[in-house]
Every structure is written in structure tokens, then in C-alpha cells.
Amino acid sequence: MLAKANRVVLADDFRAAVRRGRRSVTPAAVLYRLPHEGAPLRMGFIVSRAVGDAVQRNRVRRRMRAIGRQLVDEGASGADVVLRALPAAAGLSWTELSAQLRGPLEDALR
């Protein structure tokens, strides 16, 4: 679980990241990054019904949150990142999803 300081929770913050953030696309997700110098890394997740039923959506959200937690533990900071899951994410294993998301996330946070 991400700490409160590391979560995007307000609708306005989600909206700002999606509208003004830099976008990267993978087969599993769309990543939006909005830089904030000196601020901690904050992550938000969008998993729509198109991804699957409630069990699949929650599994994808938990996995994406775990990837975000790893980045926070590694010391990433200075941005709001919103991950929008695509339907392909539901069919991926943990290692496949992690491999697809870690590269673009690490590139975006450099």
C-alpha cells in the first residue's frame, strides 16, 4: 500500500496529470507524468470496467500499486504519475506487467 503522501487522491490532481502530463503508452497501460520539483512521488491508478470484472480490476490495481511502492522505496520523487490500465493488463502475469511498466516509469522519472 502506498502512503497517503504518495497517492494522487483528488479529482483535480488526476485531471491535471491526464490533461497536462507527458504521456507514454505500453500494451498494458497509459502512463501520464506531471513533474513537481521537490515533491514526493505521487501515484494514481485508473482501472475501468473495460479491463474486466471486479476481481480482475482489483488484481490489476493491486499489482500496479505494488510497482509504485517499489519505485517509492527506491527513492523516486518529483512527479505525479497516473497509470490508466488497458484491457490487456488483465491477462498479464505479475512479472509481465512489472516488466512492461517498470521501464517507462523509470524513464519518465529520470
DAURBEL-V447665 format. One record per backbone hydrogen bond with DSSP energy under -1.0 kcal/mol. CO is the residue of the C=O (numbers start at 1). NH is the residue of the N-H. If there is no record, write none. Layout:
# DAURBEL-V447665
[[CO,NH] [CO,NH]]
This chain:
# DAURBEL-V447665
[[3,6] [4,7] [6,43] [10,14] [11,15] [12,16] [13,17] [14,18] [15,19] [16,20] [17,21] [22,33] [24,31] [28,86] [29,26] [30,84] [31,24] [32,82] [33,22] [34,80] [36,39] [39,78] [42,81] [43,8] [44,83] [46,85] [48,51] [53,57] [54,58] [55,59] [56,60] [57,61] [58,62] [59,63] [60,64] [61,65] [62,66] [63,67] [64,68] [65,69] [66,70] [67,71] [68,72] [69,73] [70,74] [71,76] [72,75] [78,36] [79,42] [80,34] [81,44] [82,32] [83,46] [84,30] [86,89] [87,90] [89,92] [93,97] [94,98] [95,99] [96,100] [97,101] [98,102] [101,105] [102,106] [103,107] [104,108] [105,109]]
